[in-house]
C-alpha cells in the first residue's frame, strides 16, 4: 500500500500542465502510440509520459515561383500562392501520417501545387494568363487543388496568380499591341470630337441661313420706302440743320444732306 502511495505521489509531483495555443490542436502521443482524442486550445493537465504535438490550424500561405508551358508551347514564369489551413478534425491524421504541418506542406501540398499549376496552365493560351481569362485560370487551379487534396487534412482557401513573366518576344508583342490600342482609342476620340464640332457648325450655319431667309421674305420695296419716309420725317423734326431733297434718292427715296 505504501508503495502505491509513493508512486502516486511521484506521479503527482512529476505531472503538470500543458498549454495549446489559439488556432492549434494538441495531438497526444505516448510511447509511439497516437491517441484518438485531441486537445483544444487552452490549459490541460499533463503527465511526463505524454508527448503533446501542437498542430497549427491557422490560415497559412505557400508561395511558388515556377516556369511552365502554355498550350502553344511557350514557357512563362508564374508567381503563384496558395492559401490554406489544416482541418482541425484531421489534426491527428496530419501528425500520424505526415509528422505535422511542415511534413504535409513539403511532401504533399507543394508537389501537388506545382503539378496542378503546370497541368492547368498547359490548357490555356499565353494571352489568357494576362487577359480577362486570368480569373478563370486561378479558379481552375483552385478547383484542381481541392480535388487533389481531398481527404489529406488540408482546406484550400484560395489560389492567387500574383505575377506573370512572359518571354521577351511575347512581352514586346503585348506592349506593341497595347500601344496600338491606346493610339486607336485616342484617334477615335479625336474623330468623335471633330464630328461633333462639324455638326455644331452645320447647325449654326443652318440657323443663320434660316434667319436670313425669314428676314428676306418679310422685306419688300414698299416696306423700304415706308421706313425711308419715317426716317426722313424724324430727321426733319430734329434741331440739326440739314437739307432734305424729296424723291432725289434711288427708287425715289428722300436724299438727306448735312449742312
HELIX and SHEET records of a PDB file:
HELIX    1   1 UNK A    2  UNK A   14  1                                  13    
HELIX    2   2 UNK A   88  UNK A   90  5                                   3    
HELIX    3   3 UNK A   91  UNK A   98  1                                   8    
HELIX    4   4 UNK A  101  UNK A  104  1                                   4    
HELIX    5   5 UNK A  105  UNK A  109  3                                   5    
HELIX    6   6 UNK A  110  UNK A  121  1                                  12    
HELIX    7   7 UNK A  126  UNK A  129  5                                   4    
HELIX    8   8 UNK A  134  UNK A  148  1                                  15    
HELIX    9   9 UNK A  168  UNK A  217  1                                  50    
HELIX   10  10 UNK A  221  UNK A  237  1                                  17    
HELIX   11  11 UNK A  250  UNK A  252  5                                   3    
SHEET    1   A 2 UNK A  16  UNK A  20  0                                        
SHEET    2   A 2 UNK A  42  UNK A  46 -1                                        
SHEET    1   B 3 UNK A  33  UNK A  39  0                                        
SHEET    2   B 3 UNK A  24  UNK A  30 -1                                        
SHEET    3   B 3 UNK A  51  UNK A  56 -1                                        
SHEET    1   C 3 UNK A  60  UNK A  69  0                                        
SHEET    2   C 3 UNK A  75  UNK A  86 -1                                        
SHEET    3   C 3 UNK A 154  UNK A 165 -1                                        
SHEET    1   D 2 UNK A 242  UNK A 245  0                                        
SHEET    2   D 2 UNK A 255  UNK A 258 -1                                        
END                                                                             
